[in-house]
Structure formats: structure tokens, C-alpha cells
Amino acid sequence: MWRTAPSEAEWQSGVETQSDAETQSDAERRLVPGQVHLWRASLDLPSGRTRELERFLSPDELARAKRFVVRSARDRYTIARAVLRNILARYVSEAPADLRFSYTEYGKPRLARPATSPAFNVSHSHDLAVYALTAGQPVGVDVEYLHRRAIVDRLKIAHRFFSDREYNALAAMPPYRRDHAFLACWTRKEAFVKAIGQGLSCPLDQFDVTVGPDEPAELLATHWDVSDAQRWSMASIDPGPDYIGALAVKTGDVRLSFWQWDHGQFT
């Protein structure tokens, strides 16, 4: 566990100027065990600019983009993948379009090469994406838009999917706090299942996290191994106004760096 959410000032610009290019580049590309680099990026670009970013995507990514029926969802997927490729390219010294991905049996992506590639995870909601990179430690990140309309009672969803411990904590809260607390709990659980690489194939009621948005994010227990929670760190992150997020990484001593992607940096 570590301190929560970065302040707005901690999200550093990823822009390299001529005077600091060498220092900035070295800082961005240096990942050591126990360190997490968090990047955030806007997914809001004019449609013409979005089409220009298709040059970074592979044929299978372009095919997936075309399957989105809603144009805004298609554009956001395209931008998110182009940003991912450009960020990763800074760490492995390859052209963004040349990067190749492989996928686990649960669909979690990883770089096919080189062998020393960073581990990474991506989450996007509404018009914001967050990227987490480590020196190989399993990592998961989740971000949610706070003002997404709740179609179903959050408490009913929690009763169905959360652990008894989490549900009871949520139910004990006054109704006006439950929506925010539900999303805090949800992002923490999502970050963890993404980090272990199983996604929602991992039953969400088989591990416990803290629920309150004002509580430090923490993996309290895993029901399959009483000692497993001690191997993980978890944190709340503040991706920006109107968003909530969480990060999980399989390591104890963690240092965070926060970076802001600038769309002017596409190569």
C-alpha cells in the first residue's frame, strides 16, 4: 500500500524540449523494479486527426476499430491504441507501428519483443485513458467516469458480485455516499483482476479490497491464499476531474511517476 492520488501538478508533461530532451528521455525510459510509470491521455481529438493516427495501428487493430458501431467509441479506441504504441516505443526504442503484441489466454496484451519489454496495462473511460508500466511486475489499472448514469442500483450489483465484507461495508454507508464508494471499490477490484491477468474470469467475490473512497486503497485478503495479499500494493489514483481510478502491482516497495501524454508528441 502507498499514499493515494497524485495532485494535478504531479502529472508531468511528456513533452521533450531541445534543452531537456536527453534528460527527459532518460527519465521516461528508465524503469526499475518497484517503480510504476503512470501516463494519462485525452481521447478527445477531431475526427480528421484521429484518422491520421490509424497509421500506427496493426491490421487487426484497424479491423477491431471498424467493428465499433458508435463513431465516438471507434475514435477513442484508435486514439488509445496509438497513444499506447507511442508511449511503449519510448521505452523499447522501436517505431510505434513496428511493435507487435501477444496475448494471454485471457486476452491481456504484452509486447512480443524484446524480452526486456515493460509490463503494462491500460484503462479508458469516457474521453480519458490511463497507462501503467513496470519493469516486469504484474500491473493492473482501472479508471471510471464518475458521472456515468447508474442504470441499476449499485447495491444490487454489489450484492451479486462483491464479497460479503465489501457488500456489508457498502450497505452500511448512507445512500448518498454509495455511488462514489461503489466506484472506488470497483476500480480497485478491476485493477487487481487485470493485474493477475484473468479479467472478470476471476470471481470478484473471492478477494476483499477497501471500499470507502476516503480509505487508502488496499488488497485486504484473497480467499484462495491467505498470504497472497501481502505480495501486492494498491493505490487510488486521481486521473483528473470527474474520474476515479486505482492501481494494483505485485510488489511491496513502490515508487510512482506521473506523466501527461501530449498529442503533439506523436512520431
Secondary structure, 3 states (H helix, E strand, C coil): CCCCCCCHHHCEECCCCCCCHHHHHHHHHCCCCCEEEEEEEECCCCHHHHHHHHHHCCHHHHHHHHCCCCHHHHHHHHHHHHHHHHHHHHHHCCCHHHCCEEECCCCCEEECCCCCCCEEEEEEECCEEEEEEECCCCEEEEEEECCCCCCCCHHHHHHHHCCHHHHHHHHCCCHHHHHHHHHHHHHHHHHHHHHCCCHHHCCHHHEEECCCCCCCCCEEEECCECCHHHHCEEEEECCCCCEEEEEEECCCCCEEEEEECCHHHCC
